[in-house]
Amino acid sequence: MGHTVSEPNRTSTLSRRAGMSSGQPIGRLMALALKHPNLVSLAAGFVDNDTLPCETTAAALRRLADQPELLRKALQYDMTAGSGILRANIAEWNYRRFPAGRPDPERMIVTAGSNQFLHLVAEALLDPGDIVLAAAPTYFVFMGTLKGVDARIVGVSSDEFGMSIDALQEQLQRIAAAGDAHRVKLIYTVTDFDNPAGSTLSLERREQLLEVVRRWRAEQGPIHLLSDCAYQELRYEGEDLPPLLALADDASEFVIEAGTFSKSYSPGIRVGWGVVPESLAPTLLEMKSNIDFGSPHFAQVLMNDVLTSGEIDSHLPVIRAGYRVKLDAMLDALDAELGETPDVVWHKPAGGLYVWLTLPEHIDASEGSPLWRCAMEQGVLYVPGYYCYPTEGEPIALNTIRLSFGVQNPAGIRLGIERLAAAIRQVAQTG
Ligand SMILES: Cc1ncc(COP(=O)(O)O)c(C=O)c1O
């Protein structure tokens, strides 16, 4: 598919970039949920409200208040890359199970949530028309960021084990055959318990992916592999898989990793981080200097206390157990309500916050569709899956839905699924 860079609209006061940022569905969905308080929202990817770490955070704040020198420091600006102590502690903690991947803190940047880091990466690597390959479906907020820099996003067929490596190679060959190999800059993967599909990239595919990138770099040119680890800590069963950085010595030359405490501790504190190849660190830091010359230091000092006091390690089993109950409630309700409905498919994720539902092909689940309207009448909100599809590469599956089990309690989840199933049955009958 050709790519055109549009001329600026001379009648608008807005920049071309502002125009390219329009159409993000997330704000609209959140406003809908707020406007209709009786709706059961299975849409928002928020974390569980009841297990937010209020007491441990209050204790950390008291400890901080009792250390006047540290408090004074916390109230001051710090480095653009973020607190050196925090970076070293994140490197230690985040790779506690896989020390082979532990990065030098000099290659780490602390950001206001990992979204800010993802945004920086997009700004640093992509010119208009450059190509990013991602699983179809993929994290729709990052797709918005990519559209905002006028990148082409090529979807790669995926299943419960993540992006298909054969399909990735086919897409790369297709792009090369079209003479666009030089435009390929990035491959993006949400490595564990993907948003939206709940899939986890298998060990075999992790190794194959590294090899594909290694070969492309040798034969075609320098690309990067962006591994988004937002949900890494939210595993409810099975063994942790090694992050890409821990799998090969040369991975640090081309793997970029994004991490966050938003899911594992608190999105309100909003501390995220990124690990970049040594060659990229100065550029990203200069770009960050132009934005804020350092993310909020107070939040970093607070998170450092939460890490070093071990509070996060005590908190994680609590939230994992809570989410596990919610996931089971959603899977049981799906089984009970839709288990017998032909061509309705979902997989059990091993972690994260999402279940991906595929409906019979003729049922359109997009915003404004008969199913959407019927679901709203029944009183349930979901994320239409088509938001999560790149515009190129793979066909957009209108018959898909992202369900989130993070926010509702088990009773709310059951009610939401009952309502959704009623809507699906109604539409399936009339269709
Ligand atoms: C896949 C993925 N990456 C990154 C983020 C960013 O989270 P934050 O900016 O709060 O770190 C999210 C949030 O939902 C996500 O789902």
The ligand as a MOL file (V3000), in Angstrom:
LIG
                    3D

  0  0  0     0  0            999 V3000
M  V30 BEGIN CTAB
M  V30 COUNTS 16 16 0 0 0
M  V30 BEGIN ATOM
M  V30 1 C 0.9190 -2.8350 26.3090 0
M  V30 2 C 1.0430 -1.6020 27.1430 0
M  V30 3 N 2.1850 -0.9240 27.1110 0
M  V30 4 C 2.3560 0.1810 27.8390 0
M  V30 5 C 1.3520 0.6740 28.6470 0
M  V30 6 C 1.6490 1.9450 29.3570 0
M  V30 7 O 1.4230 2.0580 30.6710 0
M  V30 8 P 2.1130 3.2250 31.5110 0
M  V30 9 O 2.3130 4.3930 30.5980 0
M  V30 10 O 1.1340 3.5250 32.5810 0
M  V30 11 O 3.3960 2.6840 31.9830 0
M  V30 12 C 0.1280 0.0010 28.7160 0
M  V30 13 C -0.9800 0.5140 29.5280 0
M  V30 14 O -2.0680 0.0490 29.5460 0
M  V30 15 C -0.0280 -1.1690 27.9360 0
M  V30 16 O -1.1700 -1.8580 27.9280 0
M  V30 END ATOM
M  V30 BEGIN BOND
M  V30 1 1 1 2
M  V30 2 1 2 3
M  V30 3 2 2 15
M  V30 4 2 3 4
M  V30 5 1 4 5
M  V30 6 1 5 6
M  V30 7 2 5 12
M  V30 8 1 6 7
M  V30 9 1 7 8
M  V30 10 2 8 9
M  V30 11 1 8 10
M  V30 12 1 8 11
M  V30 13 1 12 13
M  V30 14 1 12 15
M  V30 15 2 13 14
M  V30 16 1 15 16
M  V30 END BOND
M  V30 END CTAB
M  END
